[in-house]
Amino acid sequence: MTLPSSSSSRRGSRRAKVRWISSPELSVARAAYVVATGTPCSDVKTESLLIGPIADINDRLLSASIDVSAFWNHYFADCFADFDLPEATASALMAAGCNEMQLDQTAKIVKNRLVDVRTAFQSRYPKLTEQLELRGRPLRERWDTYGEGLLREVERLIWKNSPPSDWWPTRTSAWLVQPLVGGDGGYDSGGSDGGERFWIEAMLTDADPQVPEVVRVAWLVTQVAIANHSRQRSGDTGLLAPWQYASVPLVLSAAAEVELVRGDELPIARAMELWNFGDPTTAARLTQWWKELTATPIPLPVALKKLVVT
């Protein structure tokens, strides 16, 4: 990905406006994913309620020689893309290697067990929509306070205050889900409704005050912007991964400017751990790369070519 110079004024850049959506359905899909993949879950009661039908699904997938991990990855992504339950089930099964001759029968069995998962989850959280509204309020309020400043600083660091007018997504939706792992989130830069979106656990408090959850929101919005720019305006997709990793120190540096992050060094490794992005080796490389860049500034596109993240 390259970032060409732009004559657009800072006034021409429309920073992302976030529309917050409480999503019980995506919460169910995320809970199923967490339990099915063995992701450490902080909600033991929910895990115990879902483990039965989830184990049945995994056993069925294994017996049909279907890639279990691929199924759950695609299933959650399809739910996030607004597929209904039958669509998401069939699509994920096909993507995970289900034989076409077995698809209808397997999809029916898996869908029925996913209905059981939904029923169990709803019994655990019968008023989840209202709960997510309340749980998400502190994060929404912090974003209202700090969001514009965070994105302005990211914009300055990348574009020297002269971004393209379409750099920030103009319509971003934040899907709030029930916390299960103590803070998590992800993004999609091409939702089925034509808008960009990200999902985030509706944490009442920061998992770690060193890296507040509102900074995760800025990072997710920045990831969406980078992905969009790479897809729509740049022919050099080989730099997409370095740009995605570079977004971590860029956003943390922006957070430091608005005093959300404090300390002599940016908490790059801790942020990557909290955001489930990269491993400790990559975090060490990124930290060293950022130190070298701040000590001897060079244009970001040039610096990115020196960033080895794999």
Secondary structure, DSSP 8 states (H G I E B T S, - for coil): ---------GGG-----EEEEE-HHHHHHHHHHHHHTT---S-HHHHHHHHHHHHHHHHHHHHTT--HHHHHHHHHHHHHTT--HHHHHHHHHHHTT--HHHHHHHHHHHHHHHHHHHHHHHHH-TTHHHHHHHHHHHHHHHHHHHHHHHHHHHHHHHHTT---TTSS-SSEEEEEE--SSSS-EEEESS-TTSSEEEEEE--SS-S-TTS-HHHHHHHHHHHHHHHHHHHHT-S-GGGHHHHHHHHHHHHHHHHHHTTSS-SSS--HHHHHHHTT-S-HHHHHHHHHHHHHHHHS---HHHHHTT----
